[in-house]
Amino acid sequence: MEWEWVSLKLFRLTVAPIVAALAISGAAAGQTREDVCARPEIEKVEHEGVAWEPGPGGEQIPLWPEGLVIQPPDVNQPEMTGSGSPLVAGETWNWATFVTRPTMTIYRPVHQSSRAAVLVLPGGGYVAVAMDLEGTEICEWVTRQGITCIVLKYRTPIAWPRGQQPADLLPLEDAQRAMVLLRQNAFDYGIDPARIGVVGFSAGAHLAATISNAEARSYDAVDAADSLSSRPNFAVLLYTGRLWTRGAPPTSLTLAPWVRISRSAPPTLLIHAMNDPVDNVRHPMAYALALHEAGVPVDMRIFAGGCHAFGLRPTDDPITTQWPGMMLQWLRDIQVM
């Protein structure tokens, strides 16, 4: 899907299709994936000029020093938040966009059982950032496991002209900066700098793949933190896209031309639904095969149903309730926990 940005009006016309097909379980005969995955729409609520702020328990930290000039997203105007359609498991979800000053918000477990940490990369089509559905709600669960969790609010909107990855993927800069800051302050946060991973959803999963394979920082060094590694120690990708060459023959598993695979990429877990109408299951399949060929440990969990953008909200589809336990077991298997 191409995203061309010229005005706020265009944003409002295009934000809804990002997640317009979401999970409703069970397929009746003759229904398309879009029919099965359609969800109720309600009127959206938008708050212009209102920046997203965390609720109780979250410590929001700027990624870049105050006063440092950084490249703005494709529409440079005050941050906006909103909530509304389409419903996920019968509830609204909240997003932020026009993010010009990205942040990370740290959530610490009440009872820490592991020094591992998870940097959560929400989705939103690089148009917006799904701050609760694929952000704070994930951290609520992660911290209950005794693990420190961090939600990234990265720069958006970011256009993909003619469906191609932009030369400067600003969210990658933000994710890399968050990773080095976490390592620099690992002692203060009570985490192990060698056990910091990423969990990404949809566009955030593509971002997780990109940071996993980046051989170098994508920005000029700012301070001492940037001398540290920006590569995660593990990666979990849920309903990823933008990795497979769309329009290729059905049996082709060719990576998109902008995808680079590093032999230094971390162990990776991929979770996807076969009936996802937004991001075809061939995206994680192509990526998994490429990682395997490079000698990178990779696991996959593919379910028949579940559609797209379910986060941690349970539906009748088993993927929505089973993937968290699978992730925990996988973290034990790779000795992160």
Secondary structure, 3 states (H helix, E strand, C coil): CCECCCCHHHHHHHCHHHHCECCCCCCCCCCCHHHHHECCCCCCEEECCCCCCCCCCEEEEECCCCCCCCCCCCCCCCCEEEEEEEEECCEEEEEEECECCCEEEEECCCCCCCCCEEEEECCCCCCCEECHHHHHHHHHHHHHCCCEEEEEECCECCCEHHHCCCCCCHHHHHHHHHHHHHHHCHHHHCCCCCCEEEEEECHHHHHHHHHHHCCCCCCCCCCHHHHCCCCCCCEEEECCCCCECCCCCCCCCCECCCCCCCCCCCCEEEEEECCCCCCCCHHHHHHHHHHHHCCCCEEEEEECCCCCCCCCCCCCCCHHHHHHHHHHHHHHHCCCC
